[in-house]
């Protein structure tokens, strides 16, 4: 049986989804094992070989313990193996930013991505931006790296996208939602996602899948769109190489092989118009 914190070569051979609510009955994602298995088949058919399961933790989901998440991941891999689904699942969490987050990381109450004790997926409230400087400093002292999930969907960042650039300068990584690039959240978020890509301040793209209908575990459409926007080599880094590094607890590639020009002025002009 596959163990929760090991990664084999086959699992790293395709696209890797670092943000997926695939575990059953633990949050607003998959409600049951039938849906979990169907999501896994959908992901595998799309060319995804490894998924990091990221149920919500902290905030209103403090009942989701690390032990529960790890146990469900072991069971998920057992069922996938029995069903012949060519997909591997690793533990993780979509962690709401709370004051006690560093303490919960220290006592293992919060799961890092792929359980590698290196990267933490951070979720902001959708309706406003909360300054992260103090948290990022504390994570750095713990030798941990924060990854801000779907910044393009945060209302505060939508009002001032330059926040993302400042966070990246502070050492924070960012994860874009695949559906944002393909228009699932509307034209404004799609346009902002493209701007962030072209500015080189995105480090990985993930599905943030919650089921079989809304936010499905599909990456291929966003991958093709990313190839069109910044080239295949950069897209491979965002969908394959950096997620593989996350799954192994390694540092990611920060510089994308794409030309960076100043998009902020044009972006603000379009918004004003």
N, C-alpha and C positions, 0 to 999 in steps of 0.2 A: 504493500500500500504506500502511496505517496505521502511523505511526511510534510507538515505544514511549512517548514522553513528551508526546504531544499528545492533546488531548481535544476532540472535536467536540460540537456541541449535541445531536445525536441520541443520542449515548452517555450524555448527562446527563439524558435525558428521563424515564427510568423509575427503578425501584429500582436501587441500586448495591451490589454485594457487595464489601466491602473485605477480606475474609478467605476465600480459597478455594484449595484445593490441586488446581488444575485442570491444571497442567502435567504432562506424562507422564514417568514413569520417573525422577523426581528425588527423591521422598520416599515417604511412606506414602499419598499421594493417588492420582491417576489413574495406572494402570500403563502405559497406551499411548495412542496417538492416537485409536483408536476410542472409548475411554472418554472422553477429553477432549472429543471432538466431541459425544458423547451427553450429557455433563454440560452443555456449552454450549447444546445444544438445550433441555434441561430448564430451564436458567436462563432462557433467552429466553422459553420458553412460560409461565414463572411471572411474567413482567413485568420481569425484570432486563435492563438494557441495557448495563451495564458491570460487569466483574469485575476486581478487582485480584488477580492471581495471587500467592499467598503461600507458596511452598515454604519448608520449614524451612531456616534458616541458623544457623551456629555450633552449639555443643553437639556432638552426634554427626553433624551434617550440614555439617561444614566443607568437604567436597568440593563443595558447591553454590556455585559462584562467581557473582559478579554477571554476568559475561559469559555464562555458561550460561543463567541466568534470562532475560536480555534477548534472547538468541538464540532461545530457545524461545517467548517472547512474540511475536516477529516472525513465527515460523513458525506459531504458533497463529492469529494474525490473518489470515495468508495463507490458511490452510486454511478458516477460518470464512468469509472472503470468497468463496472458491471454492465453498463448499457453500451459500452464501446464508443463513447463520445470522446473524440480526440482533443480534449481541453483539460488544462490543469488549473486549479484554483488555489490561490494563496490568501492568507489572512491579511486584513488591513482594517482601516476605519476612516470614515468621513467625520472628522472631529470638529464639533462646534467650538469656536474660540471662547473659552471661559477663563476667569481669573485663575482658577486652580489647575489649568492644563499642565504646566510644568511639573507640579506635584503628582498629578495623575500619571504622567509619563514616567516619573521616577519610581513610582510604586507598581508599575506594570498594569495600571488600570486602563490604559489606553494602548491600542495596538498600532504600531508603526506599519508603514507599507511593506508588505511581504514579510512582516515580523522580523525585519532585518535591523531594527534599532538604529535606523539612519534617517529616514524621511518620514515626515508627518504631514498628512493631508489635512489642510486647514479650511474650515468652512465659515465664511462670514455670514452675518444676517443678510438676507437678500435686500432689505429695504434701506440699509445705510452702510457706510464704511466705518469700520472701527480701526483706529490707528494700531499698527502692529509692531512699531519699533521696539517697545519694551519686551514683547514676547519673542521677537526674533533674536534679540540680544540674549535672552535667557536660554533659548534653544541652542544658540551657538555655544554658550558655555557648557551645555550638556552634550556637545558634539552631535547635535541634531540639525537637520535642515527642514525648514518649513516649505510646503508646496501649497500655494493658494489655489483652491479649486474654483473653477468657472468665474474668474474676475469679471468677465464681460457681462455677466448676468447680475452684478451688484449695482444697485441704483446709484450709490455714491461714486463708484468708479465710472459709471456711464456719464455722470455729470462732469467728471474730471479724470479722463483716462490716463493723464500723466502720472497719477498715483502708481500705476503699474510699473512705470519706468523707475520711479523712486524706490519701490519695493525690491525690484530686481537689483538695483544698485546696492541695496542693503544685504543682498545675498539670498533673498527669497526666490523660489522657483514658482512657475505658474503652469496651470493645467487648463487648457481650453476645452469646452464641450464640443463634441463632434457635431451635434445638432445646431449649435450656434453658427457653424460655418456653412451649413446647408439650408439655413433659413427657417429652422423649426421654431425659433423664438422671435421671429420678426426681422424686418429689414434693418432696423437700427442696430440690433445686436449683431446681425451678420456683418454689417459694415464695420462695426467696432472690432469684431474678431479678425477681420481681414487687416485692419490697421495694425493691431497688435502683432499679427504674424509678420507683416512686412517690416515692422520696427524691430523684430528679432527679440521680443520680450516674452515669447511663449516657449516653453521647454518640453511640453508633451500635450497630446490630444487624447481625450478619453471619452467614453460614451456617457457616463453617469446614468447608465441604464437603470430603469425602475420596473420594467416589465416587458410584455410582448407587443404592446400598442404604443404607449408613450415612452419616449426615450429608450428605444430598443438597443440591444447590445450589437450595434452596427457601427463599424469604423470606415468601411471601404469608400463610401460616398464622400466623406470628409477628407479621406486620404487623397482621392482623385482631385478634389477641389484644391487641396493644399499643394499638390503637384503643379496645378495650373498657376497658383499664386506665387509660389516661391521656389518651385523646382523639385524634382524627384529626390535628389540627395538630401535636401533639407527635410522633406516630408518623411523620408526613411528614418531620420534622426528623431523626429517627433512621435512617430507611430511605432517604431521598432527599437532603435538603439537606445534612446534615453529610457523608455519604459523597461527595457531589458536590464539596464544598469540599475534602475530603481529596484527591480525584482531581486537583484543580487546585492543590494546595499552599497553600490558603487557611486562615485560622483558622476554627474551627467555631463554631456557636452553642452557648453554654454554658448559657443559661437556658431551660428548657422551659416552655411556657405551661400549667402544671399546678399544682394546689394541693399544696403540700408540708406534710405533717403528720408527727408523730413516730411512725414505725413500729417503731423499735428495741425499745421496751419490749414491745409486743405480740408481736414476732417472737421475742424471747428467752423470753417466757412460753410460747409454743407449743412451742418447742424443749425447754424444761424439762419440759413436760407430756408 
